[in-house]
């Protein structure tokens, strides 16, 4: 086992994690993934190593990042003979993701850092090919754009498909969480909906458009342009109607066609 100790710490009680301890449940989860013998899998917050052990048995390489010093030491002792495990005592949010090469992520993440972890993974220059993350059901739905699209969902969807693939029982965790928990699957698209060359313009457009409960669209387009782009995007009720992800893509392409290009 390769071990690396740096920038870790002992966590305060308020950051405590809800651990998955039932091997039957963990095996069921892994059976729902595409993780196989040739994969490099990153585990965020391995904790007591219940998931880690099964990953080590089934993967070519496992990288586990544990911030808690005591848990790191226990993991080091438990997996000392595991040659394919690379263990880091570090804060995942400060740890560098692989700069190249394919990898997947499987993790029971601390709920208090869900958004930060998801942003780190999805906004990386080399994001994971796939990721399976446990999180609050409400957070997963927001990332999926339910009940309506948000800035975060619209920044994820051009690159990833998202789907809830498992609904946990609260008894699956120790201690039991006070919220419903799901396993969210993110799969990188073969071809992103927004090209790297367009990404800054897309981010600028979406950020402006969502300001003031989408009133920002009226500041981006003239009234004449707005009527035209709504027809092109098949949007009939702008005030109360929901704008779907595919319609946002259409709005952005109309913005490139009618607004941005006309200013250049």
Secondary structure, DSSP 8 states (H G I E B T S, - for coil): -EEEE-S-B---GGG---EE--HHHHHHHHHTS---TT-EEEEE--TTSHHHHHHHHH-SEEEEEE-BHHHHHHHHHHTTT-TTEEEEES-TTTS---SSS--EEEEE--GGGHHHHHHHHHTSTT--SEEEEEEEHHHHHHHTT-SS--HHHHHHTTTEEEEEEEE--GGGEES--SS-EEEEEEEE-SS-SS-GGGHHHHHHHHHHHTTTTTTHHHHHS-HHHHHHHHHHHT---TTTS---HHHHHHHHHHHIIIIIHHH-
